[in-house]
Amino acid sequence: MKEPNGKKIEIDESSGFCFGVTTAIKKAEEELAKGDTLYCLGDIVHNGQECERLKQLGLITINHEKFARLNHVKVLLRAHGEPPQTYRQAQENRIEIIDATCPVVLRLQKRIKQEFDTESPDGKEKQIVIFGKNGHAEVLGLVGQTHGKAIVIENLEEAKQLDFNKHIRLYSQTTKSLDEFREIVAYIQSHIIPPTTFQYYDTICRQVANRMPEIRKFAAAHDLVFFVCGHKSSNGKILFQECHNVNPNSYQIDKPEEIDPLLLQEAHSIGICGATSTPKWLMEACKEAILSMTKN
């Protein structure tokens, strides 16, 4: 349907918070509504605008250094999850944990810990490998299950540096590209040296992976696409790249103020989409800004 300005402006229905982020934000809002002081260990979501909204409601974002100095307070753990050390620290400091770790991440943490705690039948050393972004909150939580011994690889080139004479157990950060993961699996399978074994576990969240075909279809249906996403979002970078591959007239923006009015002049159909860390209200605000800029 066309807007009064004669342009079609559509928000992608499949874009917006995933289940894990929705739950974390709901828990934060519920605790803040009680009037208690609530801390959050790291940004609750990789979106500056949403973090600012929750800050206005009273949420205090802290780092691990500050966390270690707190006592007798409430701290929310975001969807990304945390290493075991965080829980031990909370117990020592009598910190009440509001645990919003995504169930998908929680299951992955348990699988990796179980793998780490289980010896190979032949007693041979095995490498626990995580396909993910070094330093990412979720990845830090996963590596923590192995006392820091897991190997993190960010791409195929780094996978080529693995020791193919040792058993390999491959996992993935939940928000990584399924295509890249399969590429890495195929490479390791073709280079493993028997009797060494290779086992892999596709631990990519389907809520994220399923957005790939949806975002491609959406981007192809419009002259101009604005991908609304915080600059820290991991899955945002992947999804935006998909948008841009399909439609080179795609632009990543963090907020309505970043929309370039000159881009709107020739576009008849404008699409607005985002990452699993992008709130719906922010995409709506971008639509309102476009309508305001294109008034006849």
C-alpha atoms as a printed R data frame, in Angstrom:
    type eleno elety resid chain resno      x       y      z
1   ATOM     1    CA   MET     A     1  0.000   0.000  0.000
2   ATOM     2    CA   LYS     A     2  1.298   3.449 -0.932
3   ATOM     3    CA   GLU     A     3  1.676   6.217  1.637
4   ATOM     4    CA   PRO     A     4  0.173   9.705  1.107
5   ATOM     5    CA   ASN     A     5  3.481  10.792 -0.449
6   ATOM     6    CA   GLY     A     6  3.014   8.248 -3.261
7   ATOM     7    CA   LYS     A     7  5.860   6.048 -2.029
8   ATOM     8    CA   LYS     A     8  5.566   2.524 -0.689
9   ATOM     9    CA   ILE     A     9  7.293   2.274  2.713
10  ATOM    10    CA   GLU     A    10  7.355  -1.191  4.249
11  ATOM    11    CA   ILE     A    11  8.751  -2.538  7.519
12  ATOM    12    CA   ASP     A    12  9.933  -6.138  7.339
13  ATOM    13    CA   GLU     A    13  7.639  -8.236  9.553
14  ATOM    14    CA   SER     A    14 10.328 -10.847 10.202
15  ATOM    15    CA   SER     A    15 12.847  -8.283 11.512
16  ATOM    16    CA   GLY     A    16 13.155  -7.336 15.172
17  ATOM    17    CA   PHE     A    17 14.090  -8.908 18.466
18  ATOM    18    CA   CYS     A    18 14.635 -12.650 18.650
19  ATOM    19    CA   PHE     A    19 13.126 -14.669 21.500
20  ATOM    20    CA   GLY     A    20 16.246 -14.433 23.693
21  ATOM    21    CA   VAL     A    21 16.508 -10.636 23.493
22  ATOM    22    CA   THR     A    22 12.749 -10.170 23.994
23  ATOM    23    CA   THR     A    23 12.918 -12.263 27.189
24  ATOM    24    CA   ALA     A    24 15.951 -10.380 28.542
25  ATOM    25    CA   ILE     A    25 14.313  -6.981 27.996
26  ATOM    26    CA   LYS     A    26 11.034  -8.168 29.522
27  ATOM    27    CA   LYS     A    27 12.882  -9.389 32.634
28  ATOM    28    CA   ALA     A    28 14.701  -6.060 32.910
29  ATOM    29    CA   GLU     A    29 11.457  -4.085 32.595
30  ATOM    30    CA   GLU     A    30  9.731  -6.269 35.213
31  ATOM    31    CA   GLU     A    31 12.555  -5.773 37.734
32  ATOM    32    CA   LEU     A    32 12.770  -2.026 37.071
33  ATOM    33    CA   ALA     A    33  8.994  -1.702 37.527
34  ATOM    34    CA   LYS     A    34  9.471  -2.903 41.133
35  ATOM    35    CA   GLY     A    35 11.559   0.199 41.754
36  ATOM    36    CA   ASP     A    36 14.682  -1.775 42.672
37  ATOM    37    CA   THR     A    37 18.183  -0.880 41.502
38  ATOM    38    CA   LEU     A    38 19.107  -3.214 38.653
39  ATOM    39    CA   TYR     A    39 22.508  -3.627 37.055
40  ATOM    40    CA   CYS     A    40 23.144  -5.318 33.708
41  ATOM    41    CA   LEU     A    41 26.471  -6.990 32.961
42  ATOM    42    CA   GLY     A    42 27.316  -5.549 29.529
43  ATOM    43    CA   ASP     A    43 24.891  -3.960 27.056
44  ATOM    44    CA   ILE     A    44 21.586  -5.822 27.304
45  ATOM    45    CA   VAL     A    45 21.348  -5.748 23.512
46  ATOM    46    CA   HIS     A    46 23.709  -4.556 20.765
47  ATOM    47    CA   ASN     A    47 21.558  -1.549 19.996
48  ATOM    48    CA   GLY     A    48 22.468   1.858 21.389
49  ATOM    49    CA   GLN     A    49 18.945   3.280 21.058
50  ATOM    50    CA   GLU     A    50 17.325   0.451 23.044
51  ATOM    51    CA   CYS     A    51 20.088   0.592 25.679
52  ATOM    52    CA   GLU     A    52 19.425   4.313 26.078
53  ATOM    53    CA   ARG     A    53 15.663   3.679 26.480
54  ATOM    54    CA   LEU     A    54 16.304   1.163 29.278
55  ATOM    55    CA   LYS     A    55 18.851   3.485 30.883
56  ATOM    56    CA   GLN     A    56 16.094   6.097 31.144
57  ATOM    57    CA   LEU     A    57 14.010   3.463 32.974
58  ATOM    58    CA   GLY     A    58 16.860   3.004 35.465
59  ATOM    59    CA   LEU     A    59 18.953   0.125 34.105
60  ATOM    60    CA   ILE     A    60 22.636   0.541 35.003
61  ATOM    61    CA   THR     A    61 25.075  -1.121 32.590
62  ATOM    62    CA   ILE     A    62 28.349  -2.309 34.122
63  ATOM    63    CA   ASN     A    63 31.474  -4.203 33.041
64  ATOM    64    CA   HIS     A    64 33.078  -7.224 34.722
65  ATOM    65    CA   GLU     A    65 35.491  -5.041 36.692
66  ATOM    66    CA   LYS     A    66 32.616  -3.136 38.322
67  ATOM    67    CA   PHE     A    67 30.673  -6.401 38.792
68  ATOM    68    CA   ALA     A    68 33.547  -7.840 40.878
69  ATOM    69    CA   ARG     A    69 33.267  -4.872 43.286
70  ATOM    70    CA   LEU     A    70 29.498  -5.085 43.852
71  ATOM    71    CA   ASN     A    71 27.826  -6.680 46.869
72  ATOM    72    CA   HIS     A    72 24.203  -7.468 47.833
73  ATOM    73    CA   VAL     A    73 22.661  -6.139 44.590
74  ATOM    74    CA   LYS     A    74 20.633  -7.466 41.657
75  ATOM    75    CA   VAL     A    75 22.442  -8.070 38.365
76  ATOM    76    CA   LEU     A    76 20.834  -9.149 35.111
77  ATOM    77    CA   LEU     A    77 22.769 -11.483 32.831
78  ATOM    78    CA   ARG     A    78 21.817 -10.801 29.216
79  ATOM    79    CA   ALA     A    79 20.885 -13.347 26.534
80  ATOM    80    CA   HIS     A    80 24.516 -13.904 25.444
81  ATOM    81    CA   GLY     A    81 25.350 -15.903 28.575
82  ATOM    82    CA   GLU     A    82 28.332 -15.806 30.925
83  ATOM    83    CA   PRO     A    83 31.254 -18.089 31.871
84  ATOM    84    CA   PRO     A    84 31.105 -20.093 35.168
85  ATOM    85    CA   GLN     A    85 33.433 -17.562 36.846
86  ATOM    86    CA   THR     A    86 30.648 -14.933 36.765
87  ATOM    87    CA   TYR     A    87 28.296 -17.183 38.755
88  ATOM    88    CA   ARG     A    88 31.046 -18.011 41.282
89  ATOM    89    CA   GLN     A    89 31.764 -14.289 41.726
90  ATOM    90    CA   ALA     A    90 28.055 -13.576 42.261
91  ATOM    91    CA   GLN     A    91 27.861 -16.239 44.966
92  ATOM    92    CA   GLU     A    92 30.928 -14.880 46.757
93  ATOM    93    CA   ASN     A    93 29.584 -11.304 46.645
94  ATOM    94    CA   ARG     A    94 25.994 -12.292 47.475
95  ATOM    95    CA   ILE     A    95 24.744 -10.853 44.214
96  ATOM    96    CA   GLU     A    96 21.244 -11.874 43.152
97  ATOM    97    CA   ILE     A    97 21.417 -13.001 39.538
98  ATOM    98    CA   ILE     A    98 18.491 -12.350 37.192
99  ATOM    99    CA   ASP     A    99 19.479 -14.866 34.553
100 ATOM   100    CA   ALA     A   100 18.251 -13.983 31.068
101 ATOM   101    CA   THR     A   101 20.654 -16.279 29.199
102 ATOM   102    CA   CYS     A   102 18.973 -17.429 25.995
103 ATOM   103    CA   PRO     A   103 17.894 -21.128 26.272
104 ATOM   104    CA   VAL     A   104 19.670 -21.849 22.960
105 ATOM   105    CA   VAL     A   105 22.942 -20.446 24.352
106 ATOM   106    CA   LEU     A   106 22.429 -22.278 27.659
107 ATOM   107    CA   ARG     A   107 22.072 -25.635 25.877
108 ATOM   108    CA   LEU     A   108 25.204 -24.906 23.860
109 ATOM   109    CA   GLN     A   109 27.185 -24.060 27.004
110 ATOM   110    CA   LYS     A   110 26.148 -27.383 28.588
111 ATOM   111    CA   ARG     A   111 27.096 -29.360 25.455
112 ATOM   112    CA   ILE     A   112 30.541 -27.787 25.312
113 ATOM   113    CA   LYS     A   113 31.144 -28.352 29.037
114 ATOM   114    CA   GLN     A   114 30.088 -32.003 28.695
115 ATOM   115    CA   GLU     A   115 32.426 -32.435 25.714
116 ATOM   116    CA   PHE     A   116 35.278 -30.835 27.626
117 ATOM   117    CA   ASP     A   117 34.691 -33.053 30.684
118 ATOM   118    CA   THR     A   118 34.571 -36.266 28.601
119 ATOM   119    CA   GLU     A   119 37.826 -37.949 27.629
120 ATOM   120    CA   SER     A   120 38.329 -39.430 24.155
121 ATOM   121    CA   PRO     A   121 37.955 -43.260 24.152
122 ATOM   122    CA   ASP     A   122 41.519 -43.597 22.791
123 ATOM   123    CA   GLY     A   123 42.911 -41.070 25.275
124 ATOM   124    CA   LYS     A   124 44.096 -38.890 22.408
125 ATOM   125    CA   GLU     A   125 43.937 -35.113 22.812
126 ATOM   126    CA   LYS     A   126 40.958 -33.362 21.267
127 ATOM   127    CA   GLN     A   127 40.472 -29.759 20.206
128 ATOM   128    CA   ILE     A   128 37.201 -28.064 21.082
129 ATOM   129    CA   VAL     A   129 36.768 -25.490 18.345
130 ATOM   130    CA   ILE     A   130 34.219 -22.664 18.330
131 ATOM   131    CA   PHE     A   131 33.358 -20.863 15.108
132 ATOM   132    CA   GLY     A   132 32.651 -17.375 16.417
133 ATOM   133    CA   LYS     A   133 33.852 -13.853 16.958
134 ATOM   134    CA   ASN     A   134 36.805 -13.486 19.332
135 ATOM   135    CA   GLY     A   135 35.869 -11.401 22.363
136 ATOM   136    CA   HIS     A   136 32.112 -11.612 21.689
137 ATOM   137    CA   ALA     A   137 30.122 -11.982 24.934
138 ATOM   138    CA   GLU     A   138 28.552 -15.284 23.897
139 ATOM   139    CA   VAL     A   139 31.892 -16.718 22.788
140 ATOM   140    CA   LEU     A   140 33.540 -15.722 26.101
141 ATOM   141    CA   GLY     A   141 30.794 -17.642 27.901
142 ATOM   142    CA   LEU     A   142 31.361 -20.704 25.697
143 ATOM   143    CA   VAL     A   143 35.155 -20.662 26.064
144 ATOM   144    CA   GLY     A   144 34.635 -20.334 29.830
145 ATOM   145    CA   GLN     A   145 33.064 -23.820 29.865
146 ATOM   146    CA   THR     A   146 36.490 -25.217 28.879
147 ATOM   147    CA   HIS     A   147 38.613 -23.203 31.374
148 ATOM   148    CA   GLY     A   148 39.770 -21.096 28.441
149 ATOM   149    CA   LYS     A   149 41.119 -24.018 26.403
150 ATOM   150    CA   ALA     A   150 38.674 -23.943 23.458
151 ATOM   151    CA   ILE     A   151 40.054 -22.641 20.159
152 ATOM   152    CA   VAL     A   152 38.071 -19.816 18.553
153 ATOM   153    CA   ILE     A   153 38.131 -19.510 14.764
154 ATOM   154    CA   GLU     A   154 36.547 -16.599 12.929
155 ATOM   155    CA   ASN     A   155 36.742 -17.869  9.362
156 ATOM   156    CA   LEU     A   156 37.850 -20.627  6.989
157 ATOM   157    CA   GLU     A   157 41.443 -19.342  6.876
158 ATOM   158    CA   GLU     A   158 41.771 -19.810 10.628
159 ATOM   159    CA   ALA     A   159 40.215 -23.284 10.380
160 ATOM   160    CA   LYS     A   160 43.103 -24.229  8.088
161 ATOM   161    CA   GLN     A   161 45.527 -23.645 10.987
162 ATOM   162    CA   LEU     A   162 43.993 -26.402 13.169
163 ATOM   163    CA   ASP     A   163 45.993 -29.524 14.012
164 ATOM   164    CA   PHE     A   164 44.437 -32.259 11.869
165 ATOM   165    CA   ASN     A   165 46.319 -34.943 13.803
166 ATOM   166    CA   LYS     A   166 44.178 -34.245 16.881
167 ATOM   167    CA   HIS     A   167 40.469 -34.992 17.331
168 ATOM   168    CA   ILE     A   168 38.310 -31.982 16.451
169 ATOM   169    CA   ARG     A   169 34.919 -31.149 17.966
170 ATOM   170    CA   LEU     A   170 33.403 -28.131 16.212
171 ATOM   171    CA   TYR     A   171 30.641 -25.883 17.585
172 ATOM   172    CA   SER     A   172 29.340 -22.505 16.471
173 ATOM   173    CA   GLN     A   173 28.334 -19.239 18.074
174 ATOM   174    CA   THR     A   174 24.535 -19.174 17.708
175 ATOM   175    CA   THR     A   175 24.421 -16.104 15.441
176 ATOM   176    CA   LYS     A   176 27.023 -17.072 12.836
177 ATOM   177    CA   SER     A   177 26.444 -17.666  9.121
178 ATOM   178    CA   LEU     A   178 25.202 -21.180  8.336
179 ATOM   179    CA   ASP     A   179 26.881 -21.097  4.906
180 ATOM   180    CA   GLU     A   180 30.280 -20.220  6.406
181 ATOM   181    CA   PHE     A   181 29.878 -22.952  9.029
182 ATOM   182    CA   ARG     A   182 29.164 -25.561  6.330
183 ATOM   183    CA   GLU     A   183 32.197 -24.375  4.387
184 ATOM   184    CA   ILE     A   184 34.412 -24.907  7.446
185 ATOM   185    CA   VAL     A   185 32.881 -28.346  8.094
186 ATOM   186    CA   ALA     A   186 33.573 -29.432  4.489
187 ATOM   187    CA   TYR     A   187 37.192 -28.263  4.722
188 ATOM   188    CA   ILE     A   188 37.905 -30.092  7.994
189 ATOM   189    CA   GLN     A   189 36.194 -33.258  6.748
190 ATOM   190    CA   SER     A   190 38.468 -33.325  3.707
191 ATOM   191    CA   HIS     A   191 41.665 -32.707  5.714
192 ATOM   192    CA   ILE     A   192 41.241 -34.784  8.889
193 ATOM   193    CA   ILE     A   193 43.865 -37.533  9.157
194 ATOM   194    CA   PRO     A   194 42.433 -40.937 10.287
195 ATOM   195    CA   PRO     A   195 42.249 -42.472 12.825
196 ATOM   196    CA   THR     A   196 41.772 -38.930 14.151
197 ATOM   197    CA   THR     A   197 38.042 -38.121 14.343
198 ATOM   198    CA   PHE     A   198 35.993 -35.040 13.547
199 ATOM   199    CA   GLN     A   199 32.534 -34.325 14.920
200 ATOM   200    CA   TYR     A   200 30.600 -31.123 14.371
201 ATOM   201    CA   TYR     A   201 27.468 -29.700 15.915
202 ATOM   202    CA   ASP     A   202 25.348 -27.182 14.058
203 ATOM   203    CA   THR     A   203 24.464 -24.924 16.982
204 ATOM   204    CA   ILE     A   204 23.381 -21.894 14.935
205 ATOM   205    CA   CYS     A   205 20.069 -20.440 16.095
206 ATOM   206    CA   ARG     A   206 17.426 -21.040 13.447
207 ATOM   207    CA   GLN     A   207 15.638 -17.821 14.386
208 ATOM   208    CA   VAL     A   208 18.716 -16.048 13.015
209 ATOM   209    CA   ALA     A   209 19.546 -18.490 10.190
210 ATOM   210    CA   ASN     A   210 15.946 -18.465  8.887
211 ATOM   211    CA   ARG     A   211 16.117 -14.702  8.467
212 ATOM   212    CA   MET     A   212 18.656 -15.060  5.671
213 ATOM   213    CA   PRO     A   213 16.200 -16.129  2.940
214 ATOM   214    CA   GLU     A   214 13.548 -13.744  4.324
215 ATOM   215    CA   ILE     A   215 15.883 -10.740  4.297
216 ATOM   216    CA   ARG     A   216 17.057 -11.556  0.743
217 ATOM   217    CA   LYS     A   217 13.452 -11.665 -0.490
218 ATOM   218    CA   PHE     A   218 12.604  -8.424  1.320
219 ATOM   219    CA   ALA     A   219 15.665  -6.551  0.014
220 ATOM   220    CA   ALA     A   220 14.958  -7.652 -3.568
221 ATOM   221    CA   ALA     A   221 11.393  -6.307 -3.371
222 ATOM   222    CA   HIS     A   222 12.410  -2.645 -2.859
223 ATOM   223    CA   ASP     A   223 14.272   0.134 -4.709
224 ATOM   224    CA   LEU     A   224 15.914   1.317 -1.501
225 ATOM   225    CA   VAL     A   225 16.549  -0.497  1.773
226 ATOM   226    CA   PHE     A   226 17.452   0.888  5.197
227 ATOM   227    CA   PHE     A   227 18.881  -1.766  7.492
228 ATOM   228    CA   VAL     A   228 18.469  -0.482 11.052
229 ATOM   229    CA   CYS     A   229 21.075  -1.963 13.342
230 ATOM   230    CA   GLY     A   230 23.497  -1.145 16.167
231 ATOM   231    CA   HIS     A   231 27.140  -1.062 15.089
232 ATOM   232    CA   LYS     A   232 28.087  -3.791 17.612
233 ATOM   233    CA   SER     A   233 25.568  -6.363 16.390
234 ATOM   234    CA   SER     A   234 27.214  -9.528 15.097
235 ATOM   235    CA   ASN     A   235 24.183 -10.968 13.322
236 ATOM   236    CA   GLY     A   236 23.383  -7.462 12.075
237 ATOM   237    CA   LYS     A   237 26.605  -7.381 10.053
238 ATOM   238    CA   ILE     A   238 25.770 -10.751  8.484
239 ATOM   239    CA   LEU     A   239 22.154  -9.827  7.689
240 ATOM   240    CA   PHE     A   240 23.092  -6.419  6.293
241 ATOM   241    CA   GLN     A   241 25.668  -8.050  4.017
242 ATOM   242    CA   GLU     A   242 22.903 -10.326  2.673
243 ATOM   243    CA   CYS     A   243 20.733  -7.252  2.034
244 ATOM   244    CA   HIS     A   244 23.540  -5.493  0.217
245 ATOM   245    CA   ASN     A   245 24.400  -8.555 -1.878
246 ATOM   246    CA   VAL     A   246 20.830  -8.732 -3.162
247 ATOM   247    CA   ASN     A   247 20.226  -4.995 -3.343
248 ATOM   248    CA   PRO     A   248 23.319  -2.707 -3.579
249 ATOM   249    CA   ASN     A   249 20.994   0.208 -2.797
250 ATOM   250    CA   SER     A   250 20.932  -0.895  0.870
251 ATOM   251    CA   TYR     A   251 22.216   1.292  3.698
252 ATOM   252    CA   GLN     A   252 22.950   0.448  7.320
253 ATOM   253    CA   ILE     A   253 21.749   3.058  9.817
254 ATOM   254    CA   ASP     A   254 21.678   3.159 13.609
255 ATOM   255    CA   LYS     A   255 18.856   5.701 13.998
256 ATOM   256    CA   PRO     A   256 16.421   7.886 11.987
257 ATOM   257    CA   GLU     A   257 18.844  10.833 12.038
258 ATOM   258    CA   GLU     A   258 21.238   8.880  9.808
259 ATOM   259    CA   ILE     A   259 18.764   8.693  6.902
260 ATOM   260    CA   ASP     A   260 20.054  10.703  3.934
261 ATOM   261    CA   PRO     A   261 17.063  12.597  2.398
262 ATOM   262    CA   LEU     A   262 18.807  12.619 -1.014
263 ATOM   263    CA   LEU     A   263 18.490   8.829 -1.206
264 ATOM   264    CA   LEU     A   264 14.695   9.096 -0.952
265 ATOM   265    CA   GLN     A   265 14.134  11.266 -4.006
266 ATOM   266    CA   GLU     A   266 14.184   8.606 -6.730
267 ATOM   267    CA   ALA     A   267 12.948   5.652 -4.655
268 ATOM   268    CA   HIS     A   268  9.341   4.515 -5.136
269 ATOM   269    CA   SER     A   269  9.506   1.508 -2.843
270 ATOM   270    CA   ILE     A   270 11.443   1.766  0.444
271 ATOM   271    CA   GLY     A   271 12.090  -1.166  2.762
272 ATOM   272    CA   ILE     A   272 13.035  -0.947  6.443
273 ATOM   273    CA   CYS     A   273 14.465  -4.023  8.131
274 ATOM   274    CA   GLY     A   274 16.861  -4.924 10.926
275 ATOM   275    CA   ALA     A   275 18.721  -7.443 13.053
276 ATOM   276    CA   THR     A   276 17.628  -9.657 15.952
277 ATOM   277    CA   SER     A   277 18.832  -6.809 18.174
278 ATOM   278    CA   THR     A   278 16.731  -4.112 16.465
279 ATOM   279    CA   PRO     A   279 13.564  -2.974 18.300
280 ATOM   280    CA   LYS     A   280 10.348  -2.586 16.312
281 ATOM   281    CA   TRP     A   281  9.813   0.894 17.739
282 ATOM   282    CA   LEU     A   282 13.087   2.042 16.164
283 ATOM   283    CA   MET     A   283 12.078   0.775 12.709
284 ATOM   284    CA   GLU     A   284  8.724   2.557 13.154
285 ATOM   285    CA   ALA     A   285 10.605   5.766 14.041
286 ATOM   286    CA   CYS     A   286 12.625   5.423 10.820
287 ATOM   287    CA   LYS     A   287  9.419   5.073  8.824
288 ATOM   288    CA   GLU     A   288  8.011   8.224 10.455
289 ATOM   289    CA   ALA     A   289 11.226  10.096  9.623
290 ATOM   290    CA   ILE     A   290 10.994   9.041  5.955
291 ATOM   291    CA   LEU     A   291  7.339  10.147  5.789
292 ATOM   292    CA   SER     A   292  8.324  13.487  7.283
293 ATOM   293    CA   MET     A   293 11.170  13.953  4.775
294 ATOM   294    CA   THR     A   294  9.010  13.079  1.767
295 ATOM   295    CA   LYS     A   295  5.924  15.193  2.479
296 ATOM   296    CA   ASN     A   296  4.626  16.763 -0.726
